[in-house]
Amino acid sequence: MKPLVATLIHQLLPSIPDLKPIIIPRIESDPLIFTKSLKTQFEFLIFGPLRQLKRSFVHLNTLVFLFDGVDECDDKDDQAELIRIVADFVSSNSFPAIAFFASRSEAQITTAFRSPEVMNVTLRMPLDDHYLPDSDIRLFLNDSFQKIRTAHPFGHFLDDNWPAPAKVEEIVRKSSGQFIYASVVIKFCSMLDQHPEQQLKIVRGLRPRGALTPFAQLDALYRHIFSQVPDLEVTSLILVWSMLTYAHNSVENCAEFVGLQTSEVHVALFPLQSVVDCTSAGDIHFLHASLPDFLLDSERSQEYHINLSTWATRLSVMAYKFVMVNGDQYHIPLDMYLTEAEATPELRDLILTYDPDDVDYMVSPETSHYLDCVKRLDFGDGPGGAVYQQQLRAFVRFIRQEGHSFKHSIGDSDDIYSILGQIESEPTLMETDEETEED
């Protein structure tokens, strides 16, 4: 933020030469002016001279200030202060001026714009889906790929229809309405010493990237955002829960599951509001489809990496404990967590104590997938070992007891019919009582 006023002066003087005899003497009179507060610098070197100029000239063109990337300035307090300073000057009508601010919706930025003195003199334009950003991104991509085909040193090796429309749409989807992802892809594919087609394969994850870093700019941005998170452990837990809980991933459900207050979930995600939304519909929603890719790639995310198998195992343990206490009323997706989980002793013990009859289990199409996930886990006796056999037996018994169709719930394999035969051959409680009385 320090060079901001000096930069504005450098841009103002060529545009409005009449400011030079006003501003330069002021700088000479106070050589330390650029070390003073932002408000003092603006008032002494920009706003004051503009007002003085207006007194000398009746007819002046409207001055337009453009502030891009406000959220990227170092000091958060200075970011908010800049907005207030400029808004106050524009609202004073002491000089014909308009100001444009472009920024991610970081907490300090949105708070500054919501203050009454700023809100009354500003208009907000969120660049979301209502502005059809996908169409603009698609147009940008097609135009850029056309330039690569015609101007790149290796462009003559590319087909006329490269890349295929489906691949362009894949980039559009990953962009999530933001140009930064599409721009990074184009820059990477435009590298003059690399083949564009191979570069695109690296972007799509179809070819090892080696020493190349296709998303360096995007990754730096994500790492900067995550550096603002005070409690990375809690925030990571919430994020990975959202990744694996495809349905019912509301803030309320998350809070209930991880043992937090709803307000604590909002607080944990507050520093990430430019990339994660948890307000519009009550669900936790990644605003950028490329963010999970970043978090799951240790080379890209570095200290912010989410090890999916480790976290999925942790969520699986939490899920079993939660269901055993609360029952199946919340429809916890055990299968989604187990899909990525590791076979640990704690998880083994929990699965062995899990009985669908004890938790008022709701049989669904996911039941078969759940058993497949348990079957995949190797607890030392290979996939489909004792833990899986115990769970399969518990579910066969439960489904038979509830009168559900095996074919439509867990299938009709030989293993199931074998267990079913064993269960049906077991003596009932009444038969056991009668035998006892005869003895």
Buried (B, 14 or more C-beta within 10 A) or exposed (E): BBEBBBEBBEEBBEEBEEBBEBBBEBBEEEEEBBEBEBBBBBBBBBBBBBBBBEEEEEEBEEBEBEBEEBBEBEEBEBBBBBBBBBBBBBEEEEBBBEBEBEBBBBBBBBEBBEEEEBEEEBEEEEEEEEEEBBEBBBEBBEEBBEEBBEEBEBBEEBEEEBBEEEBBEBBBBBBBBBBBBBBBBBBBBBEEEBBBBBBBBBBBEEBEBEEBBBBEBBBEBBBEBBEBBEEBEBBBBBBBBBBBBEEBBBBEBBBBBBEBEBEBBBBBBBBBBBBBBBEEEEBBEBBBBBBBBBBBBEEBBEEBBBBBEBBBBBBBBBBBEBBBEEBBEBEBBBBBBBBBBBBBEEBBEBBBEBBBEBBEBEBEEBBBBBBBBBBBBBBEEEEBBEBBBBBBBBBBBBBBEEEBEBEEBBEEEEBBEEBBEEEEEEEEEEEEEEEEEEE
